[in-house]
Amino acid sequence: MEEHALTIAERGAALEVFGERLALTERYVEHLATSGIERGLLGPREVPRLWGRHVLNCAVVTELIPHGAAVADVGSGAGLPGLTFALARPDLDITLIEPLERRCTWLGEVIVDLGLENVRVLRGRSELFFDEVDVDVVTARAVSALSKLADITLPLLHGRGELLALKGRSAAEEIEKARKVLRKRGALATDILTAGENVLEEPTTVVRVRVGSA
């Protein structure tokens, strides 16, 4: 069995999350495990845990996103979580924002190979696109602490929407440290949610920051 193949438990979760697009998602994971590693988007040690730690951990967050939403993924890297959102939810309109050219090139190649029509890639820091990008939901994973993340994500909402930041055990501490910045950026409510409780052994921790009347 290949190192990045689904385990029996993971296959059940993957079917629940991706449904008829599971085969397409397996092709994405193949890209991660091959060219993604070769071109430095992920470390080789991540190959055995691509499904559990990365793909499924990200994709379950789509249960928190309304139908037909426009979503921006800041610091998309290897498409985590943005491409997993596009695979799990073809109804979403996904914008991947990534400053590094080699990552953008790889993302573009994968999008074409998978035939994903609901995704676009913008190369640059998110600050460059504050005027151009206007979305309902902005997301980020492993980009920076919430106090810094608020400044580079919330302006993309233009006063109405929500940030879904994938976080770990430090979520509550990050919220406390970011309170002043969040208030300045117009946050009305900040809470800690879990996604994937019904399908994952270890659900994903998400910090949700609401702006405006969303």
Secondary structure, DSSP 8 states (H G I E B T S, - for coil): --TTS--HHHHHHHHHHHGGGHHHHHHHHHHIIIIIHHTTSS-GGGGGGIIIIIIHHHHGGGGGS-TT-EEEEET-TTTTTHHHHHHH-TTSEEEEEE--HHHHHHHHHHHHHHT-SSEEEEES-GGGGTTT---SEEEEESS--HHHHHHHHGGGGTTSEEEEEEE-TTHHHHHHHHHHHHHHTTEEEEEEEEE-TTT-SS-EEEEEEEETT-
